[in-house]
Amino acid sequence: GFLFGNTLVSSLSAAMVDYQMSKKDKVTKMRSLRRFLLQHQVVPRLSTLVTRQAENRLALPEHLREADVPALALLSATLRAELQMEIVRPHMDSHPLFSLWLSVDEVAMRRLCFEAVHSKHLRSAEELFAAGVDATAAYFLIDGLIGYEHDPF
């Protein structure tokens, strides 16, 4: 009973501290953004759009990237490759070419996944690429919707 009570209080305290730090971080980011916009004399219309989008994006939970998890750097290359393969396999398996490749040579596919497959998480209204810019990658939509507008000018 006593141990459970202490663990519960400790967990709640840690959650409250984490929440307060997160809120403080968001306030600090917005304060520096507003100061930046003022210092650069950004017109009010654009300043409002920038501020509103930043507030909306700060309100959304962030998707963790590999770079956000320092402990992953401690893993051996072999284990990181296996982890990467586990993460991307369901998506690669849904594509006919990659599914065939997986069934023929899983070792080569693991190497491809480790060396060449990277995740990119976009938020609403964020651009994946722009007209007139050379393509440097191929993209595979895993979740959500994407719109494409061809505007040569």
N, C-alpha and C positions, 0 to 999 in steps of 0.2 A: 504494500500500500504506500509506504513512505517513499520507496524508490520510484514507483510509478508516478507519484505526485511530483517529485523533483524532476523527473524526465519530462513530464508534461509541461511544467512551468518553464523549464529550460528551452524546450522546443518552441513554446509560444513566445518567449522572450527573443529567441533568435529570429523568428518570423517577423516580429515587430521591428527589430533592428534592421533587418533586410528590407522591409517595406519602407521604413524611414529613409534609409540610404538611397533606395531607388527613387523615391519622391524628391529627395534633395538633389540627386543627379539630374533629374528632369528639369527642375526649377533652375539649376545652374546652367544647363544647356540653353534653355529658353532665354534666360537673362543675357547670356553672352550673344545669342543670336540677335536679340533686340538691340543691344549695344552696337553690334557689327552693322546692322542695317542703318542705325542712326549715324554712325561715324562715316558711312559711305553715302549718306544722303539718298538712300533709295526712296523712290516716290511711294507715297502711302498705298496706292493700289497694289503695287507689286509687293511691298512690305507686308501687307495684310495677307496676300496669297502665300507668301513664303512662311510667315508665322503660322497660318492656319494649317498648312501641309505638315510643317514640323510638329505641331501639337498633335495632329492626327496620327502621325507615324510614331511619335513617342508613346502614345496611348496603346499601341499594338504590342503584343509580346514579340520579342525578337527571336528569330530562328537561329539557333546556335550553329555556327560554322566550326569546322575542324580547328581553325586558328583560335577560336574562343575557348578551347578545352586544352590547356597546357599539358595535362596528364597524357594526352595522346602522343605527344612528342617523346614520351618515355618508352613507348612501345617499340619493339623491334620492327624492322621493315617488313619482315614476313608476316607478323601479326597485324600490322597496319594494313597490309595488302589484303589479308583475309577479312578484316573488318570492312574495308572499302567494298570488297566484293559482296559481302553479306548485305550491305546497305543498298548497293545499286543493282544487285542481281534481279530483283523482281521487275524493275523498270527495263533493264536490258532484255530480260526474258520475254517481255511483251512485244518486242520488235522482232519481226521474222528473221532478219539477217543476224542479229546478235543472238537470238535464240538458237539458230543453227550453229553459230560459232561456239556457243556455250556447250552444245552437245558434242561437237567435234574436238575442240581443244580448250578445255577449261583453264589450263595453266596459262595459255596465251591470253585468254579473256581476262583472267585475274590480273595479268601484267598490264593489259590495256586499261582496265578499270583503275588500277593504282597509279599509272603514269599519265593518263590522258583524260579521265572522266572527272569533272569538277561540278559541284552544285552551285547554282546561282538562284537565290531566292529574291523575287521581286515583290515589291509592295504595289498596291493599287496605283495606277497611273504612272508607274515607273517604266522608262524605256529600256528595252532589251538591246536594240540597235537603232541606228539612225540612217536615213536615206543618204546615199553618197559616200558612206564610209565602207571601206573594204571589210569583208567578213573575215574573221580570224578563228571562228569556231562554228560548230554545228550545235543546234539546240534541240532538246527533246523535252516536250512539255509533259510534266508528271502530274500536276494538279492545278486546277483552276482554269481560267479562260484567258486567252490572249487575243488581242485585236491587231490587225495589220492594215496599215494605210499606206498606199503607194503615192508619194508626193514627190515628183522629180524636181520640184522647184523649191 
